[in-house]
Amino acid sequence: MTVPKGAPGREGTRLISALEKCWAAIQAQHPEVPHVLFVSGTGIPKRGTEKPRRSKDAPRRQQLVTRGHHWADRWALAEDEGRLAELFIAGETVRDGGQAILQTALHEAAHALAHVRGIQDTAKGDARWHRREFAQLAREVGLQPPAKSAKPLGFSNCTLPEATLKKYAAVVRQLDGAALPALGTDEEQAETEPPETTPPGGGSTNGKRQTIECGCKPRRRIHVTPKILKGGGILCAVCTKPFTDPTAEAAQGDDELTGISHQPEPPAPDAAPTAELPHPRPGELAAEGDSSMRMQP
């Protein structure tokens, strides 16, 4: 692990302080933009958080890296001092430098203005979808919204015009020169995450139940999830025998009938002696149409 120069314990303070200075510069240009409380972290969504698909053949919902977000009135201040919005800037955004930080901060400033003015700038059913009202606010704070909305984010993907970049040039230089702590590349983050495991049957077993039965006559059956079954045996209160998977028992019975053994074969000797078979006599050659195996040409 690389130890940063200076005071390592103050790296978080330096990061938040730099973000607050950037926000103050935006407020100087747009006084209506409110105060916020900055937080940071990874913008990469956690595994397993996406909504379950209705069919295993249905496409997965696209997972997007969160560059930042504005959460109105999330933080409570001291008694009778009101609340502050949360403004999140991802560590991956910080990694991309001052221009990326400024562009994300301006994007969230547009959301902050929408809250102050009581404007619905995202869809009620899906907060990811940015409405045309957001595009107007983004243009007001200096961003260039897309000409048309696009799935899955609507008018979200704004760009940073050259005129706005010149206006905040000093802010960008300060952010780049601060050498702020940031998160690594997406590939580096992926290496630290455990690999996804796929059950033998293919696909997820979450929520799928299997039938197990006891030794009663007639047999009593219950339905449980694989997770419950792996947690320990379940005993029947009537016959006192454990509930088992009938399909597994049937497969074992078929193996016994066919003579299939699941025991590992003993290792072959290193140098087993071989004997050369005698050549068959002309009368012993297999007749045409017999059941012997033939190699295909």
N, C-alpha and C positions, 0 to 999 in steps of 0.2 A: 504494500500500500504506500502510495506517495504522500508524504506529509507536506502540506502547503507551507510556504514561507510565511514568516510573521507569527501571528497568534492564531493557531488552528481553531481554538474554541470560539472565535468570533467570525468564522466564515459565514455562518447563517445570518448573523447580524449585518455583515457587509452586503449579502445578497438582498435581504429585505430592504435595507437602507437605499440601495441603488434603485430598486423597483419603486420605492416611495418618491425618490427624486424625479424619476421619469414621469410618474403620475402627477406630481406637482407642476411639472412643465406643461402637461396637458391641461391642467386646471387653470394655469395662467392664460392659456389661449381660449379656454372655454370655462368661464367661471361657474356655469351651471352644473358642471360635472361634480358630483359629491365626493366626500371623503370615503375611503375604503380601508379594509384591513387585508394586507397581503399575506398569502400563504403560497407554498410551493411544494412540489413533489413530482412523481412521474405522471405523465399523461397517457401512458400505455395502459389500456384496459386490462384488468385481471382476467386470467383464464377462467372459463366456466361461468362468466357473468352474463353471457348473451342469452336472450330468451330462447326456450326450447322450440325446435322446429316441429311443425305439425306432421311432417313426413321426413323420413330419413333421406329421401331424394330431393327435398326442398333445398334451395340454396341458403347458405349461411348468411346471416345479417352481417353486413360489412362492419368491421371493427376499425374505428378511426382514432388516431392519436389526438387527445385533447390538448390543444395548444394553450388554452386558458378558459376561464369561465367567470361570470359575474353572478353572485348569489345574493340577492337583495335581502337586507335586514337579518342576516344570519347570526351575527355576533352581538351579544348583549353586553353593554358597557356597565359601568358602575350604576348604582341605584339612581333612577330618575334622570339618566343621561342618555337615554335612547339606545338605538342599535346602529350597527355598521354593516355595510354589505361586505361580503367576502369576495376578494379578487384573486383568483388562482392563476399563476403563471407557471407552466410546466418546466421542469428541469431540462427537458429536451428543447424547449424554446430558448432558454438561456444559453444552451450549448450552441445554438445557431447564431448567436451574436446580437449586437445592439439593434440592428435593423429589424430582426425578427421580434425582439422584445417590444420595440416601439409599435410595430404593426399590430401585435396582439393586444397591447395596452389600448391602442386607439379603437380596436374592435370592441373591447369590453367597455370602453368609455361610451360608445354608442348605445350599448345595452343599459348602462347606468343612466344616460339621458332619458331613455325610454321609460325607465322606472320612475324617475323624477317627474316626468310629464304625464305619466299614466297612459302610455302608449303600449298597445299589444304588438310587440315587434317579432314574436315567435308564435308558431302555431300552438293552440291550446292542447291539441292531442299529441303533439310531438314537438318538444322544445328545441329539438335539433333543427327544425325547419325555420329558416329566417325569412320573414315576410318582406313585402315591398316597403313597409314602414321602416324596417331596419336599414334597408338600402339608402333611404333618404337621410337617416341619422348618421350612417357611416360616411356619406358624402359630406355632411355638415362638419364632422370632426377631421376631415382631410383624407379619407380613404376613397378609393375608386371601386364602387360595387360592380358586379358583373352585369352585362346588358340584359341577360335572361336568367331566370332561376334554373337550378340544376339539382337533380336528385343526388344525395339524400338530404342536402343542407339548404336548399333554396338559394337566397342571395348572400350566403355566408362568405364565400371565397372572394374577399375584397383584396385589392392590390394597393401598394403604397406609391402614390405618384411622386415624381421627381420634385415637384414644388413643396410637398409636405416633408419630404426627406431633407430638403435644404433648410426648411424652417426649424427642424429638430436636429440639425447636424451636430450641434454641440452635445446634445443628449446622447446621440448614438456614439460619438467619440468617447464620452465618459464611460458608457456601458462597455464598449470594447476594450478600453484601457484599464478597466477595473479588474480584468482577469477573474471573473466571478466563478464560483464553483458551479458545476453543471453535471447533468447526468450523461452517461456515455452514449455511444451510437446504439441504434436499434438492434444491430447484430450482437453487440456486447451484452445488451439487456437480455436478449433471447437466450444467450449461452448460460445465463445464471438461472433461468427458469427450468423447472423439471419438465421432461418431455411428456407429452400427452400419451396416456395409455389407452389402448383400444381393447375391449373384451374379446375373447376368442370368437364369439359369434358375429363380430363386426358391429360397429356402432355402439352407442351407449346403452347400459342396462338400467339407467336411472328410471325408477318408477315401474319397470317391468316386473311382473309377479310370476312366480312359478308354482306349480302344484306339488305339494308333498303329502304323503299319506303314512298312516301308522299300520300296525299289525292286526287291528281289529277285523272281525268278520261280521258284517261287511266292513270294508276299510273306510276309515274316516279321513277326509281330505280337507286341507286348509291351503290358502294362498298367501305366500310371503314374498318379499323382495330378496334378491341375492344378498344384500347387505345384512338383513336380519338373519338369514340362514348361515352366513359366514360367522356371525357373532357367537354361535354355539348351538348345540343340539337342542331340539324341542321334544319333550317327552309327552306321550299321551297319558292322561290321568286315568284312563280305563284299562288299557292293556299294558301300561308302563313301558312300552317300547318307543323308541325314537321315531319321529316322522322322517321319512327319507324320500328321495326323488325317484319315482317309479321308472322314469325314462332311463336313469343311470343304472338301476337294477336290471332292467330289460336288456340293456346293452351288454352288461356283464354276463347275463345268462346266455345271450347269443354267442359270446366269445367262448364260453365253456362248451357249448354244443359244437362249435366249429373247430375247437381245439386251439384257438388263438390264445397265446400266452403273452401277457404284458411284462413278464420278467425280462430283464436285459440279457441278451445273448452273451455267453462267455467269450472272452477275447480269444481270437485265433492265435495259435502258436506261432512263434517267430519263424520257425523253419519246419513246417510240417512235411513229412516225406510224401512223395507222389509216386504213383505207379502208372506205367504206360499201359493203356488198354490194348488188347490184341486187335488186329484188323479183322473185321467180320469176313466169314467165308462167303462166296458168291450166293449160296443158298439161303444165307441168313440175312441178306439185305432186305430192308423193309419194303414191303410191297406197296405199290401205288395206291393211295386212298386210305392208308392206315391212320391212326390217331397220333402218330409221333409228331413232335414240333419241328417246324422247318424255319430256317432263317430267311427272311425276305431279302431279295437281291437289292 
